[in-house]
Amino acid sequence: MSPEAAPDLARYRHLLLVCCLIVFGCYFGTYMRFPIVPLYARSLGAGIVQVGLINGAFLLMAGSLALPLGLLSDRLSMKFLASAGVLILAGTSFLLCFSRTPEQLVWIYLVSGVGLAAFGPTIMAFVANFSPPTHLGRSYGWYTMALYLGMSLGPAVGGFMAQGLGFPSVFFLSGASIFMTFWVMFFLLPRARQVLGARPQQPRLGLGVVREIARNKPLLGSWLATLGACFGLGMFITYLPLYAHDQGLSYSQIGLVFATQGLVNALSRIPCGHLSDRLRRRSGLVVVGLLGLAASLAGYGMSHRAAHFLICTVVLGASMGLTFTSIGALTAEAASPELRGLAMGGYNAAIYLGMMLSSVFMGPVIQRIGFAGGFYLTTITNILVTGGFYLLAKDFSPGRGRPRD
């Protein structure tokens, strides 16, 4: 590594650390309330349909606005938009302390989805913009590890606090932790123009953008792979607890399954990120990850004991780490700099819409063909998605140069 490159890498590592702290804090506080709000809604008299509507409202709003707000981040200050999203998330957590009806929870969660849609794509695009092309994989390895640790630890802390201190304390701590993240962002995160120098050309709006995206097969393939993988993840999150309990697993064993998935998923991101930087084509790793995800879903359909579920969960966690680390970097590489916010908006939209579609549509399917049949059908869906991704991205090979440590 040349002496001239050292200062650039030092600044890159500093910015990556700041972004990891921000994304951990934001998702830790946001997901702290996730397992608590359904219980709180039930205590307010909400039925199963209303509880589903509350979470569905959040996922729908986050998914439908991620793409347009991602495009908006290409035209406005990235720091401003991400900061606005964090403040919205903090405010909605504080509002939960004063909610008294299930209908109020629905409206609060709708607004909360706007906040996550403003924050998620914007901060991901910012990471892509300051990362050297040779380090995109490891950037998203560290970034998504911090994100997933926040998503995993937040619910655990929220559940512990709810049992000892009650629902309002969880909502207040959630809002406070997100609000602290805002100040970390305000003081430590520089504006994009201070990092990038000359601002990329403003993206065109209208049919020109649509035509450019429609011709960008690698980007469309990345969005498709993300949608399919999150459809499978939604099946795991929503229906595995019910299926595993029917197979005789205790609540503690089901908790161990979810903890194993979170730990393996998070820890696999760093080596997977480094690996993707050293290969000429990241698309091969995405294919391997998607096939591993499909295998784990099929394995769940054949599982009858706790050991079976744990083995499938290790495969699922490692496959998710490999898939999403590579897809995040591939999405950034496939988009031109002026459309990177839009690309990350589509990526985030695919995440939330994929989980929402699984939660909404697989319920009636499972009622007809059973849990095992539902997992097998999701497996087939993911295999078809894998084939579609391969056809769209198989010829994409951006020049990144030799990886530097």
Order of alpha helices (4+ residues) and beta strands (2+ residues): alpha-alpha-alpha-alpha-alpha-alpha-alpha-alpha-alpha-alpha-alpha-alpha-alpha-alpha-alpha
